[in-house]
């Protein structure tokens, strides 16, 4: 019983964080309102955005509940693989070496690596003797990004760290 209560509390906490983040991001980043000096009109706008985001979140939850099958969850995980793979590659490249990247290189690589992974997921069964990629495609995507960044970088003029 205590475990269920704790799990429910954690779920509500996560949903509350998502809702607050969506509201704030839309209010500040998309509408461009500042956070200081909120008057009555802007407070009403912020509350309306909060209600709109809550309705959108509820709609998303109900949609997933209605179509609760593995295909939707697999699609969400594949989208996460496609979006987080380049971030993983960028992070690893930045941590593991100090090679400067050509300005346009990172954009090109971060668009091509997920595209390669999309084709790899579609045709891996034919190309690899029946093996089909799943969630491990995230690592492959990060690796493609890392290799691409290496190709679009040049040797650093900085002395090696001792």
N, C-alpha and C positions, 0 to 999 in steps of 0.2 A: 504494500500500500504506500509506504514512504517513497519507494522508488518511483512509482507512478506519479505521485504528487511532485517529486523533484523533476521528473522528466517533463511534466506538464508546465511547471514553472520555467524551466529552461527553454521550452518551446515558445511560451509567451514572451519571454525576454528576448529571444531571437527575432520573433515577429515584430516586437516593439522597436527593436534596433533597426530592422529593415525599413519599417514604416517611417521612422524619424529620419533616416538617411535619405530615403526617396523624397520626402517632403522638403528637407533642407536643400538637397541637391537641385530640385526643381525650382525652388524659391530663389536661391542664390545664383546658381550656374545658368539656368535657362532664362528665368525672368530678369535676372540681374539686380535684384533688390539687395541693398546692404543690410547687414545684421544689426547695425547700431540705430538707435532711435526709432523703434517700431511704433508708429502711430496707430490709431484705431482702424483706419482703412487698410493698412498693410497687415495688421493682425487678423482682420477678417479674411483677407486674401490668403494668408498663410493657413488659417483654419480651413478654408475651402479646399486648398491644395491637400491638406492633411486628410480631409474627408474623401476627396477624390482618390488619393493614393490608397486609403483603406478599402474603398470599394474595389479598386483595381486589384489589390492584393487578395481580397475575398473572392473576387471573380476568378483569379488565377488558381486559388486553392480549390474552388468548386469545380473548375474545369479539369484539374488533375484528378479530382475525386471521381468525376463522371467518366473520364477515359483512363481509369487506373489500369494500365497494362504496362508490360515491360517495354513496349515500343516507345512510349513517351519518355520513360526514364532513361532508356538507352539513347534517345535523341538528345536529352538534356546533358547526359554525360559526354556524348560526342561533341556537343557544342562547347562544353567546358574544356575538353581536350584540345579543340581547335583554338580557343581563345587563350588558355593558360599555357600552352606549349611555347609560343614565342616569348611569353614573360619568363618562363623557366629558362629558356635559352639565353635571353638577355641578362638575366640575373647571374647565371653561371658564367657567362662570358665576362661580365664586369667584375666578378669576384676572383676568377681564376687567372686573369691576365690583365695587362695594362696596355694592350695594343689599341691605338686610336682607330675608330671606325670612320670611314668616309661618310659624310653627312647623309647622302641619299641611300647608303647601303642598308642601314637598319630598317628603313621603311620597305624597301624591296624584299629583303629577306623575310621580314615578318608578314608579308603578304604571300610570298611564294611557299614558305614552309607549311602553312596550313593547307594550301592548295595541293601540295604534294601528298600530305597526309590524307586528304579527302580521296584522292585517286588511289592511294595505297589501301585505304579501308574498302573502297569499292571493288578493287581488282586483286587484292592480296590472295584470295582463295584460288584464283586462276594462276597467279604468278608464283606462288609459294607452295604448290602441291597440296592445296586444301586448307592451309593455315589462314585463318581470318583474324585480323587485328581487333582487339577490344580496347580496354582502357589503357593498355600499355602503349597505345599510340601517343599518349601524352609525353612519354619519355622520348619516343622517336621524333615527335614534333620539336621538342626542346633540343634534341641532338641536331636535327636539320637546321634549326635556327642558329645554334652555336657554330656549326660548320660554315654556314652562309656568312655569319658575321666575321669569321676568321678569313674567309675569302675576300670580304670587303674591308679588311683592315690592313694596316701597314705596321711594320716593325717600329716599336717605340724608340725614340731618340733618348729616352731617359735611361740612366744606368740601372743595371739589375739590382734588385734589393739583396742585401747581404744577410 
